[in-house]
Amino acid sequence: MANPKSRYGYITSTYRAAKNIVWRDPNMLKAYLPAELVKKYNDTELFVEFKNGSILSLHGSDDPDSLRGVDFSGVVVDEWPLVKKEVWEEIIRPIIAQDIKRWAIFIFTPRGKNHAYHYWLKAKESGEWKTYILKSSESGILPSEELRKMRTEVPERVFLQEMECEFNDDASSVFRGVSNCISGSFEAPQRGSSYILGVDLARTEDYTVLCTMCRETKHVVDFQRFNMIDWPLQKEKIIATALKYNSQVCIDASGVGDPIVQDLKQAGVCIPESGIIKFTHETKKQLIDRLIVAIEQRLITFPKIDFLLDELSAFGYEITQAGNVRYTAPEGYHDDCVIALSLAVHGVRNFLYSTSRPSQRPRQSLVTGGVY
């Protein structure tokens, strides 16, 4: 309001996220902007025009070209770790550089030691920037009793990151130690071995993923990912893989999965009741929690599967208003490979800490690091 006919921007990870955070109910802008200063709200293009001719507009970094040529006098970059740093370095920074009175504010919760962390360090050492940190234990915003309960209910590193603003190594991902689990290659069925097939079925634009794991070695021996295939052919692929490894199946039976489970059973595929998973917030959390432990303790191994590694690296979480952890892939990412792997681990859960191995060629031990 102090600068007539000026342009300001709110930028976050995606255009959809900007709309959800600021524009939708409860409408943060309408709650905080005095009505007498506003000329109009544009619900289609997500901007506010003030009576003095200034404009505040919302943007996502998923479409960097939409930011080019916009003459911002100031910007707020929210969820900075999720915003592509190139948006700031290549687009916004040169705009801000036009006038010393122009400004930028970065708001974020730490997500590991990524570009946001490095900019934070630079800002602390610079005389041109100011830095602020607001820990939940000091702000008084959340009741102390709720903080105490949350600390007992979520992983310690999650609590320290989300509530105490700590930059933890590898904290941007749910899974730590993924690289330590990369080992070996795919394998044909071995005599004396038993197998579990984890199946995550496609929904809309997602992928169907088949992950076969040996129960004795806890090694992923087969991995398939496909989409845009009719259900009859998908079922044939599942049946062929299950019969090839004579495997039991753990499958996501939510939604379209329920009738497919019945079809697979009728085709002779072994699907025990414990392997039929109906996804809820709690069942998904249990599956992911078990997978977190399996990876951190290197109880499982898998070949270098790029799709899987990308999903494991990107997979994250959010803290709900109730203070619960909700595991999820970032907007625009898939989690089908993660879910299929978690289903396979669910199938071998009673074998995870077993050191018994079939009599085969020597293999690197997953527990002691020796050879058996």
C-alpha positions as CSV (number, residue, x, y, z in Angstrom):
1,M,0.0,0.0,0.0
2,A,3.0,2.3,0.5
3,N,4.0,1.7,-3.2
4,P,1.3,2.4,-5.7
5,K,1.2,0.5,-9.0
6,S,3.8,-2.1,-7.8
7,R,3.8,-5.9,-8.2
8,Y,4.5,-8.4,-5.4
9,G,4.5,-12.2,-5.5
10,Y,4.0,-15.2,-3.3
11,I,5.9,-18.2,-4.7
12,T,5.9,-21.8,-3.5
13,S,6.6,-25.3,-4.8
14,T,3.6,-25.6,-7.2
15,Y,0.7,-23.4,-8.4
16,R,-1.7,-25.9,-6.8
17,A,0.1,-25.6,-3.4
18,A,0.0,-21.8,-3.6
19,K,-3.8,-22.0,-4.1
20,N,-4.2,-24.5,-1.3
21,I,-2.1,-22.6,1.2
22,V,-3.2,-19.0,0.6
23,W,-6.3,-18.9,-1.5
24,R,-8.7,-21.7,-0.5
25,D,-10.8,-21.8,2.6
26,P,-9.8,-20.6,5.0
27,N,-8.8,-17.8,2.7
28,M,-5.6,-16.4,4.3
29,L,-5.6,-13.3,2.1
30,K,-9.2,-12.3,2.9
31,A,-8.6,-13.0,6.6
32,Y,-5.5,-10.7,6.8
33,L,-6.0,-8.0,4.1
34,P,-8.2,-5.1,5.2
35,A,-11.3,-5.1,2.9
36,E,-11.2,-1.4,2.5
37,L,-7.8,-1.6,0.7
38,V,-8.8,-4.2,-1.8
39,K,-10.2,-3.4,-5.2
40,K,-10.9,-7.0,-6.3
41,Y,-9.9,-10.6,-6.0
42,N,-9.3,-12.6,-9.2
43,D,-10.1,-16.2,-8.4
44,T,-9.1,-17.4,-11.9
45,E,-5.6,-16.0,-12.1
46,L,-5.0,-15.9,-8.3
47,F,-4.2,-12.3,-7.8
48,V,-5.4,-9.4,-5.6
49,E,-5.6,-5.9,-7.0
50,F,-5.5,-3.0,-4.5
51,K,-7.2,0.3,-4.8
52,N,-3.8,2.0,-5.3
53,G,-3.1,-0.1,-8.4
54,S,-0.6,-2.5,-6.7
55,I,-1.0,-6.3,-7.3
56,L,-0.2,-9.3,-5.2
57,S,-0.1,-12.6,-7.2
58,L,0.4,-16.3,-6.4
59,H,2.8,-18.5,-8.3
60,G,4.3,-22.0,-8.4
61,S,7.9,-22.9,-9.2
62,D,6.7,-25.8,-11.2
63,D,6.1,-23.4,-14.1
64,P,9.2,-21.1,-14.0
65,D,8.4,-19.5,-17.3
66,S,5.3,-17.9,-15.8
67,L,7.6,-15.9,-13.6
68,R,9.7,-14.5,-16.3
69,G,9.1,-10.9,-17.2
70,V,7.1,-10.1,-14.0
71,D,8.5,-7.0,-12.5
72,F,8.3,-7.9,-8.8
73,S,9.1,-5.2,-6.2
74,G,9.1,-7.9,-3.5
75,V,8.5,-11.7,-3.2
76,V,7.8,-14.2,-0.5
77,V,9.2,-17.7,-1.3
78,D,7.4,-20.2,0.9
79,E,8.6,-23.9,1.4
80,W,12.0,-22.8,0.0
81,P,13.5,-26.3,0.1
82,L,10.8,-27.5,-2.3
83,V,11.2,-24.5,-4.7
84,K,13.7,-25.0,-7.5
85,K,16.7,-22.9,-6.6
86,E,17.0,-21.9,-10.3
87,V,13.8,-20.0,-10.0
88,W,15.5,-17.7,-7.5
89,E,19.0,-17.6,-9.1
90,E,18.0,-17.2,-12.7
91,I,14.7,-15.4,-12.6
92,I,13.8,-13.6,-9.3
93,R,17.3,-12.5,-8.2
94,P,18.0,-10.4,-11.3
95,I,14.6,-8.7,-10.9
96,I,15.2,-7.9,-7.3
97,A,18.7,-6.6,-8.2
98,Q,17.1,-3.6,-10.2
99,D,16.6,-1.6,-7.0
100,I,18.1,-1.7,-3.6
101,K,14.6,-1.2,-2.1
102,R,13.3,-4.5,-3.5
103,W,13.3,-7.5,-1.2
104,A,12.7,-11.2,-0.8
105,I,11.6,-13.3,2.2
106,F,12.2,-17.1,2.4
107,I,10.0,-19.1,4.7
108,F,10.6,-22.8,5.3
109,T,11.0,-25.8,7.6
110,P,14.4,-27.6,7.2
111,R,14.4,-30.6,4.9
112,G,18.0,-31.8,5.2
113,K,21.1,-30.0,4.2
114,N,20.0,-28.9,0.7
115,H,20.1,-25.5,-1.1
116,A,17.8,-23.9,1.5
117,Y,20.3,-24.9,4.2
118,H,23.3,-23.5,2.3
119,Y,21.5,-20.2,1.6
120,W,20.6,-20.1,5.3
121,L,24.3,-20.3,6.2
122,K,25.2,-17.6,3.7
123,A,22.5,-15.3,5.0
124,K,23.7,-15.7,8.6
125,E,27.2,-14.6,7.6
126,S,26.0,-11.8,5.4
127,G,25.4,-8.2,6.5
128,E,22.7,-7.8,3.8
129,W,20.3,-10.4,5.1
130,K,18.5,-11.0,8.4
131,T,17.7,-14.5,9.7
132,Y,15.0,-15.7,12.1
133,I,14.3,-19.0,13.7
134,L,11.2,-19.9,15.6
135,K,11.3,-23.2,17.5
136,S,8.0,-24.7,18.8
137,S,9.5,-25.1,22.2
138,E,10.1,-21.4,22.4
139,S,7.3,-19.9,20.4
140,G,4.4,-20.8,22.7
141,I,2.2,-21.4,19.6
142,L,1.6,-25.0,20.4
143,P,0.7,-26.2,23.9
144,S,3.6,-27.8,25.7
145,E,1.5,-30.9,26.5
146,E,0.9,-31.4,22.7
147,L,4.6,-31.0,22.0
148,R,5.4,-33.6,24.7
149,K,2.9,-36.1,23.2
150,M,4.1,-35.5,19.7
151,R,7.7,-36.2,20.7
152,T,6.7,-39.7,21.9
153,E,4.6,-40.4,18.8
154,V,6.9,-39.4,15.9
155,P,10.5,-40.3,15.1
156,E,13.0,-38.1,17.0
157,R,14.6,-36.7,13.8
158,V,11.2,-35.8,12.5
159,F,10.3,-34.0,15.7
160,L,13.6,-32.1,15.7
161,Q,13.2,-31.1,12.1
162,E,9.5,-30.1,12.1
163,M,9.2,-28.7,15.6
164,E,12.7,-27.5,16.5
165,C,14.0,-26.4,13.0
166,E,17.1,-28.6,13.0
167,F,19.0,-29.2,9.8
168,N,19.5,-33.0,10.0
169,D,21.6,-35.0,7.5
170,D,19.5,-36.8,5.0
171,A,16.4,-35.5,6.8
172,S,14.7,-34.4,3.6
173,S,13.7,-38.0,2.9
174,V,11.9,-40.5,5.1
175,F,14.5,-43.2,4.3
176,R,18.1,-43.1,5.4
177,G,20.8,-45.4,4.3
178,V,19.3,-46.2,1.0
179,S,22.7,-46.4,-0.8
180,N,23.9,-49.0,1.7
181,C,21.1,-51.3,0.6
182,I,22.1,-51.3,-3.1
183,S,23.6,-54.6,-3.9
184,G,23.7,-57.4,-6.4
185,S,21.4,-57.9,-9.4
186,F,18.1,-59.6,-10.3
187,E,18.0,-63.4,-9.9
188,A,16.2,-66.3,-11.3
189,P,14.2,-68.5,-8.9
190,Q,16.6,-70.6,-6.7
191,R,15.9,-74.1,-5.4
192,G,15.2,-74.1,-1.7
193,S,14.2,-70.4,-1.6
194,S,10.8,-68.9,-1.1
195,Y,9.5,-65.6,-2.4
196,I,7.1,-62.8,-1.7
197,L,5.6,-60.6,-4.5
198,G,4.5,-57.1,-3.4
199,V,2.0,-55.6,-5.8
200,D,0.9,-52.0,-6.0
201,L,-1.9,-51.5,-8.6
202,A,-2.1,-48.5,-10.8
203,R,-4.7,-45.8,-10.3
204,T,-5.3,-43.2,-13.0
205,E,-1.8,-42.0,-14.0
206,D,0.1,-44.1,-11.5
207,Y,2.1,-47.3,-12.3
208,T,1.5,-50.9,-11.4
209,V,4.7,-52.2,-9.7
210,L,5.7,-55.8,-9.0
211,C,8.5,-56.3,-6.5
212,T,9.6,-59.9,-5.8
213,M,11.8,-60.5,-2.7
214,C,13.5,-63.7,-1.4
215,R,12.4,-64.4,2.1
216,E,15.7,-66.0,3.1
217,T,18.0,-63.4,1.7
218,K,15.7,-60.4,1.8
219,H,17.0,-59.4,-1.6
220,V,14.8,-58.0,-4.4
221,V,15.2,-60.5,-7.2
222,D,12.7,-59.1,-9.7
223,F,11.2,-55.7,-10.3
224,Q,8.6,-54.5,-12.9
225,R,6.9,-51.2,-13.4
226,F,4.4,-50.4,-16.1
227,N,1.2,-48.4,-16.8
228,M,-1.2,-47.7,-19.6
229,I,-1.9,-51.4,-19.9
230,D,-5.4,-52.9,-19.7
231,W,-6.3,-54.8,-16.5
232,P,-6.5,-58.2,-18.2
233,L,-2.9,-57.9,-19.3
234,Q,-1.8,-56.5,-15.9
235,K,-3.4,-59.5,-14.2
236,E,-1.5,-61.9,-16.6
237,K,1.8,-60.2,-15.7
238,I,1.1,-60.6,-12.0
239,I,0.1,-64.3,-12.5
240,A,3.1,-65.1,-14.6
241,T,5.5,-63.5,-12.1
242,A,3.9,-65.2,-9.1
243,L,4.0,-68.6,-10.8
244,K,7.6,-68.1,-12.0
245,Y,8.8,-67.6,-8.4
246,N,6.1,-69.7,-6.8
247,S,5.6,-66.7,-4.5
248,Q,3.0,-65.6,-2.1
249,V,1.5,-62.2,-2.9
250,C,1.0,-59.1,-0.8
251,I,-1.3,-56.7,-2.6
252,D,-2.9,-53.3,-2.1
253,A,-6.6,-54.3,-2.3
254,S,-7.9,-50.8,-1.9
255,G,-10.4,-49.6,-4.5
256,V,-9.9,-51.4,-7.8
257,G,-7.7,-54.0,-6.0
258,D,-10.4,-55.9,-4.3
259,P,-12.0,-57.6,-7.4
260,I,-8.5,-58.1,-8.9
261,V,-7.5,-60.0,-5.7
262,Q,-10.5,-62.4,-6.3
263,D,-9.5,-62.9,-10.0
264,L,-5.9,-63.7,-9.0
265,K,-7.0,-66.2,-6.4
266,Q,-9.2,-67.9,-8.9
267,A,-6.2,-68.2,-11.2
268,G,-4.3,-70.1,-8.5
269,V,-2.2,-67.3,-7.1
270,C,-1.4,-67.7,-3.4
271,I,-2.7,-64.6,-1.5
272,P,-3.0,-65.2,2.2
273,E,-5.4,-63.0,4.2
274,S,-2.4,-61.2,5.8
275,G,-1.3,-60.3,2.3
276,I,-4.5,-58.4,1.4
277,I,-3.9,-54.8,2.5
278,K,-6.6,-52.2,2.6
279,F,-4.9,-48.9,2.7
280,T,-5.8,-46.5,5.5
281,H,-3.7,-43.8,7.2
282,E,-2.7,-46.3,9.9
283,T,-2.0,-49.3,7.6
284,K,0.2,-47.2,5.3
285,K,2.1,-45.8,8.3
286,Q,2.8,-49.3,9.6
287,L,4.1,-50.4,6.2
288,I,6.3,-47.4,5.8
289,D,7.6,-47.6,9.4
290,R,8.6,-51.2,8.8
291,L,10.4,-50.2,5.5
292,I,12.2,-47.3,7.3
293,V,13.7,-49.8,9.8
294,A,14.5,-52.4,7.1
295,I,16.5,-49.8,5.1
296,E,18.2,-48.0,8.0
297,Q,19.3,-51.4,9.5
298,R,20.2,-52.8,6.0
299,L,17.9,-55.8,6.6
300,I,17.0,-55.8,2.9
301,T,19.0,-55.3,-0.3
302,F,18.0,-54.4,-3.9
303,P,19.8,-53.9,-7.2
304,K,20.3,-50.3,-8.5
305,I,16.7,-49.6,-9.7
306,D,16.6,-45.9,-10.8
307,F,12.8,-45.5,-10.5
308,L,12.9,-47.0,-7.0
309,L,15.8,-44.9,-5.8
310,D,14.2,-41.7,-7.1
311,E,11.0,-42.5,-5.2
312,L,12.8,-43.4,-2.0
313,S,14.8,-40.2,-2.1
314,A,11.8,-38.0,-2.8
315,F,9.4,-39.7,-0.4
316,G,8.5,-37.5,2.5
317,Y,6.0,-36.7,5.1
318,E,3.9,-33.9,6.5
319,I,2.6,-33.2,10.0
320,T,-1.2,-33.0,10.1
321,Q,-3.0,-30.4,12.2
322,A,-3.7,-33.2,14.7
323,G,0.1,-33.6,15.1
324,N,0.3,-37.0,13.3
325,V,2.8,-38.0,10.7
326,R,1.4,-38.6,7.2
327,Y,3.7,-40.2,4.8
328,T,3.4,-39.1,1.2
329,A,5.2,-38.5,-2.1
330,P,5.7,-34.8,-3.0
331,E,3.1,-33.4,-5.4
332,G,4.0,-34.5,-8.9
333,Y,5.9,-37.5,-7.8
334,H,4.9,-41.2,-7.7
335,D,5.2,-43.6,-4.7
336,D,4.2,-46.9,-6.4
337,C,7.7,-48.4,-6.2
338,V,8.0,-47.5,-2.5
339,I,4.6,-49.1,-1.8
340,A,5.4,-52.2,-3.7
341,L,8.7,-52.6,-1.8
342,S,6.9,-52.0,1.5
343,L,4.4,-54.7,0.6
344,A,7.2,-57.1,-0.1
345,V,8.9,-56.3,3.2
346,H,5.5,-56.8,4.9
347,G,5.4,-60.3,3.4
348,V,8.9,-61.1,4.8
349,R,8.4,-59.4,8.1
350,N,8.7,-62.6,10.1
351,F,12.1,-63.3,8.4
352,L,13.6,-59.8,8.6
353,Y,15.9,-60.5,11.6
354,S,16.5,-64.1,10.7
355,T,20.1,-65.0,9.8
356,S,19.3,-68.4,8.2
357,R,20.2,-68.6,4.5
358,P,19.6,-71.2,1.8
359,S,22.7,-73.2,0.7
360,Q,23.8,-71.3,-2.3
361,R,26.8,-69.4,-3.5
362,P,28.5,-67.1,-1.0
363,R,26.8,-63.8,-0.6
364,Q,27.6,-60.7,1.5
365,S,25.9,-61.1,4.8
366,L,23.2,-58.4,5.5
367,V,23.7,-58.6,9.3
368,T,27.3,-59.2,10.2
369,G,29.1,-58.1,7.0
370,G,30.8,-61.5,6.7
371,V,30.4,-64.2,4.2
372,Y,28.1,-67.3,4.5
